[in-house]
Amino acid sequence: MSDDVDAVLDAWWATLTETLGLPDVPADRGAILGLAGEAAHAVVRPAAPLTTFLAGYAAGLAGGSAADVARAIERASAATRG
């Protein structure tokens, strides 16, 4: 990604986490964007937000730790590969 895109995403991440009351999100933004890309290409483009939402929801239900997030992303990623 370009520096401009990274700067916009950094600012949006900060705004959204503050707005949602999520000061310490244990997630790797790159992994989330990677999962969205996989879903968009392997399924259909609208699958990207649905996939990332459901992975985040699953991680939250599992406890919300960094390990829970990573595990949910990996499981969702595996599902996109069939």
C-alpha positions in Angstrom: 0.0 0.0 0.0 1.1 3.5 -0.6 2.0 5.8 2.3 -1.1 7.9 1.6 -3.4 4.9 1.9 -1.6 3.7 5.1 -2.0 7.2 6.6 -5.7 7.3 5.8 -6.2 3.8 7.2 -4.2 4.7 10.4 -6.4 7.7 10.9 -9.6 5.8 10.2 -8.6 2.9 12.5 -7.9 5.5 15.3 -11.3 7.3 14.7 -13.3 4.1 14.5 -11.7 2.4 17.5 -12.3 5.5 19.6 -15.9 5.9 18.4 -16.6 2.3 19.2 -14.9 2.4 22.6 -12.2 -0.1 21.6 -8.9 1.4 22.9 -6.8 -1.8 22.6 -7.8 -3.9 19.6 -5.7 -7.0 19.5 -5.8 -7.4 15.8 -3.3 -7.1 12.9 -4.9 -4.7 10.4 -2.9 -6.4 7.6 -4.3 -9.8 8.5 -7.8 -8.4 8.4 -7.3 -6.7 5.0 -5.7 -9.9 3.8 -8.7 -11.9 4.8 -11.0 -9.4 3.1 -9.0 -9.8 -0.1 -9.1 -13.5 0.0 -12.8 -13.6 0.5 -13.3 -11.0 -2.3 -11.3 -13.0 -4.8 -12.3 -16.6 -3.7 -16.0 -16.0 -3.2 -17.4 -12.6 -4.5 -16.5 -9.1 -3.6 -19.4 -8.6 -1.1 -18.1 -11.6 0.8 -15.2 -9.4 2.1 -17.0 -7.4 4.7 -19.2 -10.3 5.7 -16.2 -12.5 6.2 -14.3 -10.0 8.3 -17.3 -9.2 10.3 -18.0 -12.8 11.1 -14.4 -13.6 11.9 -14.4 -10.6 14.3 -17.6 -11.7 15.8 -16.3 -15.3 16.3 -13.1 -13.9 17.9 -15.2 -11.8 20.3 -17.3 -14.7 21.3 -14.2 -16.8 21.9 -12.8 -14.1 24.3 -11.4 -11.5 22.0 -7.7 -12.0 22.7 -5.0 -11.6 20.0 -4.9 -15.4 19.8 -8.7 -15.6 19.4 -8.5 -13.0 16.6 -5.7 -14.8 14.8 -7.4 -18.2 15.1 -10.7 -16.7 13.7 -8.8 -15.1 10.8 -7.0 -18.4 10.0 -10.3 -20.4 10.2 -12.1 -17.9 7.9 -9.1 -17.9 5.6 -9.2 -21.7 5.3 -12.9 -21.5 4.5 -12.2 -19.3 1.6 -9.8 -21.9 0.2 -12.5 -24.6 0.5 
